[in-house]
Amino acid sequence: MYPKLSDLINDWFGTDIVLPIQSYGFFLALAFLSGAFFLYQELMRKEREGLISPQKKKVQKGKPASTGELISVFVISFLVTFKITGALLNYNLFANNPQDFMLSGEGSWPGGLLIACAYTTWFFYSKKKKEMHPPVWEDVTIHAQEQTWPIVFVAIVFGILGSKVFHWFENWEEFSRNPLDALLSFSGMSFYGGLIVAAAAVGLYAKRQGIRWWIMADSVAPSLILSYGIGRIGCHVAGDGDWGIVNTLDKPGWLSFFPDWLWSYKYPHNIINEGIPIPACSGPHCFQLAEGVFPTPVYETFMALLIFLFLWRIRKRPGIPGMLTAIYLMLNGMERFFIERIRVNNLFDFLGMKVTQAEVISVILFLTGLALLIILWLKQKKTTS
C-alpha cells in the first residue's frame, strides 16, 4: 500500500522523494474535483432547459476597504502563511507527518507576519484604486453553474462534520476515551453520516439561491456516487482499514481472469499499521494483515462507477423532478447493503439482529428511494389524468 503519494511514485519510478500528500487525501480531493465538474455540467444544462432560473443580486461597487475587512484579510492570510512558510522551513517535519504539523503550533511567525502585512497592504490599495464617490449599486446576474464551488464547499464542511459525528456514535467508547484526539483526527469517518448532513446543508443553501430541492438533488446525484467511488480508491491505496472480512476461499475458476489481489489481499504497508510485521522491512508502515481479506474498496469503486454511468445516461430523459434522486437512493442502498456482507465493521443490536450502522441506513435509503419513486409517480399520474 502507499500511505503517501510519494510512496507510490518512489515504488513506480525508483525515486526517493518525500511529498506531504497523503494518498487518501489526494483521492478525496480528486473525488470532489470530479464531482464538481459533473455538477457544473448539470447545473448549466438545467438552467439552459429552464429548470433553474439565474439569480439577480445587487452588488455595491466602489466601496473602500472597511476596518473589518482589513482585519479579516490580515488574520486569514497570517494563519495560512504562518503554516505554509513554517512547512517550507521545516519541510522534513511537515512531509513526514503533515496532519500533526497542521494541528500543532509549529509555523513561522516572521514569515506569516511579513506576508500578511504585505497582502493586507495590497488589498487596501487595490480597493482604493476602485473607489467611487459615492459607491454605486449594480445588478449582477448569477448563473446556476457559478454556484458549483460554494455548493461543493458547503458539502465538504458539513460532510466532514456529519461523517465524524456518525463515526463517534458508532465508536462511542473510542470517542469517550479521548474526545479531543477524536475531534482533531483526520481518520474515522462515516460516509452515510456525511451524506445525510451534507444533503441537508446543500438543500438549504440551494433553496436560498432559488434552486428547488429536487432539481438540486437530481443535479448532484450522479456526482455523489462518482465521488464516492473515487474516494474508495483512496481507501484501498492507503490501506486505511476499510477492507473486507478474511477470505480463505479458493478463487472460483470462472474468475480466473481476476488478479489474485482482487480476490484476497493482505494490504502490506497499510497506513494504520494493522496486522503482523513484514520481514526485512524498515520504516513507518511495515505491517500487513495475517490473512488475506476481500478488497471491498475496489468492489465498491467498480459498482459506484456502474451506477454513475447509468444515472448519467438516463438523466436527460423526461421525468419527474426527484425521480433520479429516488433511483440514486435505491441503487446506493443496494450497493452498500450487499457489500456490508463481506466488509469489516462494528456490529450492534437492532431489533434482535446483529447489524452494522451502514446496513440499517442503507435499508432506510433504499426504502426511502422506493417510497419516493412511488409517491412521485402517483402524483404525476394524478396530475396528468
N, C-alpha and C positions, 0 to 999 in steps of 0.2 A: 504494500500500500504506500501511498505518497501523502503524508500529513501536510507537507508544504508543496507548493507548485514547483519550487526549485528541486525538490527530491525527484519529481517526475522528469524534469529537464536533465538533471545530472545522470539519471539512470538511462535515459534515451540517448544522450549525446556524449556521455563520458566526461562531463564538465564537473566543476567543483565550486559552484556559486551558491550563495545563500540569499534567498529572497524572503521578505517578511509577509508573504502572501500565503495564507492557509488554503489548501485545496478546496475545502468545503466552502470557505468564504468566496473563493473565485467562482465556483459553480453557482453559488447563491446569487452573486452579482450578475452572472450570465443569465440566470433564470429570470431575474427582474428585468434585465435589458430586453430579453426575448419577449417576455410578456408585454412589456411596454410597447414594443414595435407592433405587435399584432393588435393591441388595444388601440393604438393610434390609428391603424388602418380601419378598424371597425367604427370608431367614433367619427372619422372623416366620412365613411360610407353612409352611416346613418344620418348624418347631417345633410349629405347630398340628396338622400332619399326623403328628406323632410321629417324624419322621425325625431330629430333633435334640432332645436332652434338655437342659432347663435345668440349670445347674450350681449346686451348693450350696457355698458357701465360708464360712469363719469369719472374721469381721472384729472386731478389737478396738476397742471404743469407750470413750471417757473417758480416753484416754492423753494425758498432757501433751506439748507440743511438745519434741522432742529437740534437742540441740545440732546434730546433723547436719541435721535438717530445717530449722532456722533458718538455718544456713549456706547450704544449697542454695537456699532461698527467696530469701535476700539476693542471692546470686550471680546466679541466673537473672533475678530482677527488675531487678537493676542492668544486666545485659547488654542486656536488652530495652529498658529505659527510657533507657539511655545512647544507644542508636541512635535511638529514637523522638523524644526531646527534641532531639537533635542534628539530626535531619531537619527538625523543625519550625522550629528556629532558623536552619537553612541550607537552606530549602525549595528554592530555585532549584538549588543544587548537587545536592541529593538528587533532585529531579524530573527534571533533565536527564540524569542518569546514575545511576539507583538501584543498579545492580549494583556499580559502582566504589565508591559511597558505603558500601554494606553490607559490602564486603570491605576497606574501609580502616580506619584508626584514628580516623576522624572521629566525633565524637559530643559529648555534653555531660556532662562529669564532675559538675558541680553538680546538674544535673537528674537524672542517673542515681542519684547517692548519696542525694539528698533523697527521691526516690520509693521507692527500695529500702529505706531506713530506715523510712519511713512504712508501707510494705506489710508488712515483716517484723514491725514492732510490732503492726500489726493482726492478723497471722496468729498471733502469740504470745498475744494476749489473747482472740482468738476461740476458740483451742484451750483456753485456761484456763477460759473460761466453761462448757465442756462436759466438764470433768474429772470423773472418778468415782474414788472411793476405796473399793476398788481398781477398776481398769478391768475391764470385762466383755467376754466374747466372745459374739458373736451370729451365728446362721446367717443368711446372706443368699442369696437366690435371684437368679442372674444369667441372664437370658434371652438367647437367641441373638442377637436383634437389637441387644442392648446391646453386642455385640462389634463392631458395624459400624465405629465410628471407630477403635478400636485396630487392626482389620484394615486399614483404609484407611491409617493411619499407617505400619504395617509395609510396606504395598505402596509407599507414596511413598518411604520411606527406601531400601529395598532396590531398588526400581525405578530410582531415580536412580543409585544405585551401580552396578547392573548395566548400565544404559544407557551410563554413562560408560566403564566398563571395556571393553565390547564396541566402543564407538566408538574407544577408544585402540588396540585391536588392529587395527581396520580402517584406522586412520590413524596407524600407528606412527611414521612419520617426523615427522609434525606433533607428536606427543606427545613424542618423544625430543628435539626441538629446544628445547622449553620445558615440561617436566613440571609445574612449579608453576602456570604460566598455564593449562595444560590441566585441572589439578585444580580450580582455583578458578573456571574459566569456566562461565557458565550455558548456553553453547551446546555443540553437539556431543554428540548422544545417539543411541543405537541402540534402537529400540522393542523389538526381539526380545531384546536383552540385558536390558532392564528386565523384560520379560515372564518370561523364564526365571528370573532371580534372585528377582524378587518372588514368583513362583509357589511356589518352594521355601520362601521365608521365610514366606509366608502359610500354606502347608500345614503347616509345623512349628508355627506359632503356633496354628492351628486344632486341631491334634492335642492340644496342651496344654490347650485349652479343651473337649476332649471332642467335637469335631466331626470326623466321619470325613472322610478325604481327598476321596473322590469326591463326597460331599454338599457339601463346601465348594467344590470345583471347579465343580460344576453350578450352585451358587448364584451364583458370581461370573462365570461365562462370559458371560451377556448384558451385564452391567455393563462387562466388559472391552472388548468390541467397541464398545459405545456410547461409552465414554470415549475410545477410540482415534479414533473418527470426529469427536468434538468437538475433540479435540486437533489434528486435521488442519486444522480451520477456523482455528485459531491460526497454524499454519504458513503457510497461504495469506494470511491478513490481514496478518501481519507481513512476509511475503516473506523467509523465513529460509533460502532456498537449497534447500529440499526440494521442488523442482519437477521437471518433466519435461524430456525432450530437446527440441531445437529442432524446431518443427513448421512446415514450409514448405508443407504440403499444403493444397490448397483444401478448404474445408469442404463435405462432401457435401450434395447437395440435400435428402436425407431428414433432415438435421439443421438445416434452415433455421430451425427454431424456437429453436435454441440461440443465445444471445447470442454475439457474436464472441469475447469474452474467455474463454468457456468452451471454445473450440476452440484458441485461440492467444493467449498473454498475455505481455507484456513485464515485468511486475512492477515498475512505476515506484515509486520511493521505497522500495525494499526495504531491510530493516534491515541487511543485510550489505554494502550499497553495491556490489553486483555490477553490472557492465555498463559503459555509457557515460554521460557526464554528460547530464542533462536540460537543454535550453536554457532560459535565463532563470530558473533555479531557484536559490534560495539556502537554505541550511540544512544540517543534518547528513546528510540522506538524499536526495541529488539525483542518483541513478543509476537507470537502467533497462537491461534486457537489450537487446543489439543486435538480436536476433531473437526472435520470439515462441516460446514453449515450451508444451508441454502443461501445463495447470494441474492436475497429478496430485493435489494435496491435496484438491481439490474432488471429483474422481472417487472418491477413497478414502473421503471423508466419505459420499458417496451410497451406495457399496457397504456401508460399515460400518453405516449405518442400516438398510439392507435386511436384512442378516444379523441385526442386533439384533431387528428386528420378527419375523423368522422364529423365532429362538431363544425370544423371549418368548412367542410364540404356542404353541409346542409344549412349553414347559417343564412344564406341568401334566399332560401325558399320562402314563399309567402306563408306566414304563420301568425300565431297569436303571440304578442309580447309576453315573455315569461316562459314560453314553451321550451326554448333552447336551454334555459336555466334548469327547468324541470328534468330534461334529459341529462344534463350535466350532473345534477344531484344523484339521479338514479345510477348512472354509469360510475360515478366516483364512489358511491356507496358500495356497489357491487365489487369494484376493483379492490377496495380496501378490506372489505369483509372477507373475501376469499384469500387474500394474501396473509391475513392475520392467522389463518390456519397453520402456516408454516413459518411464522415470524416470532422472534423473541419479544416478549412484552410482559408487563406486570398484569397479574390476574387479580380480580376482586369479585366478591359475591354479588350477584344481581338476580333477584327473583329465584334464588336457589341454584343458580348456574355460575360456573367459573368462566368469566368473560374478561376481555380487555376493554379499556375505555374506548379504543378505536372501533371495536366491534359494535358496541352499543351505539355510538354516534353514527357509524356507517349505516346501520339498520334504520336509524331515525332519518338520516339523509335520504336513503332510498325511499322510505315510506312517504316522506315529505315531498319528494320529487314526483312520486306516483300520484299522490293526492292532488298536488298542484296541476299535474297534467290533466287529470280527470276534471277538476274544477274549471280550468281554462277552456277545455273542450266543451263542457256543458254550457258554460257562459257564452261561448261563441255560437254554439248551436241554437241557444235561446234567442240570441240577438238576430241571427240570420233567418229564423223561422217566422 
